[in-house]
Amino acid sequence: MEDIIFWLIKLIAFDTSCGGEDAEACRDFIMDELSRQSVSVYPFDTEGSSRRAFHLLSEVTGDSPAAVMLHAHLDTADCGDELSWAAHPRSGLRRKGCILGRGALDCKGPLAVWMKLMCDAAKGRLPFTLKLLVTDLEEEGGEDGLGKLLSLHPEITDDVKLVIGEGGGYPFCFREKIFYTFQTGEKEDARDSGSGDGHSREDIGRILLAGAKKGYYSMDILDYFSGYASITGRRMELEPLYLGMEDFFEKAPESRLYERFGEVFERALRKRVPRAALMPAITPGYSDNRFFRALGIPAAGFFPLDPSNSLSGIHGKNEYISEASLCLAYAVLSDVIKELTEHIIM
């Protein structure tokens, strides 16, 4: 764990925000640390509309070329008013079991865990190949970042059978379980599929059912939807989330992501959180995962957080991640990688 914390504090210190000048230095730091652990690394640069983008691919070759790819982005949102933070946003302050700083959650915390998983893999032998792709300019939309990189270097995704990235792993309690979101798609996928104005709760229920039949949700979503208001006494403002989704689910291909891989993630999660279950979900924002899905590669947004870890600082002030979250994510995803073999090598 100390490796992960050390790397995260170092990563936070680099100003990789929009307009920041440390993206190349941050990329080089990651490459140096991985190379020191005998992990192969390859740099890529692309020209974006705002600035040059800096990426890297690292790889631990297994017995099979079939690969699992870990993905993270090194750029962050802006820090805003630095004086409004409890500590400087690039301090990486470690206090009360937490690490504070811009990017701690989005996405340098996951990146530090991915680095540790790559170093672990380099010490043994996996039946499949493990890759880590770190990209730039995600916070500016991704088109000039991962989108351009994949268009120029499509070979990067050769033999990749599954991508694990950001966009899920957020816990919430409902009835007797702790559900963790498991991103199967993004609202961005449905942006051109009609307005869907005027949905009633019955309409939204039908949309959720259609999504479950296509594999983007599980049937748990219907139970949650119907029971949330009565249990919490709160009214859900769901209309904006489901605009356009009815048409999307009529036309969308079936998603086999949860069907093929969900059990592996859920089993690993339950070893550490016995009451845990996955909640497949389409997220209201979007991530770079959509570029992999556009190529037909399954992409799971999943980085499990400790239930006490607030998300309030993402893109705001006082962004932090708890050491408990880092420990949980590392343990769960280590087990996921160990158990994926039969699902990857087919």
Secondary structure, 3 states (H helix, E strand, C coil): CHHHHHHHHHHHHCCCECCCCCHHHHHHHHHHHHHHCCCEEEEEEEECCCCEEEEEEEEECCCCCCEEEEEEECCECCCCCHHHCCCCCCCCEEECCEEECCCCCCCHHHHHHHHHHHHHHHCCCCCCEEEEEEECCHHHCCHHHHHHHHHHCHHHHCCEEEEEECCCCCEEEECCEEEEEEEEEEHHHHCCCCCCCCCCHHHHHHHHHHHHHCCCCCCHHHHHHHHHHHHHCCCCCCHHHHCCHHHHHHHCCCCCHHHHHHHHHHHHHHHHCCCEEEEEEEECCCCCHHHHHHCCCCEEECCCCCCCCCCCCCCCCCCEEEHHHHHHHHHHHHHHHHHCHHHHCC
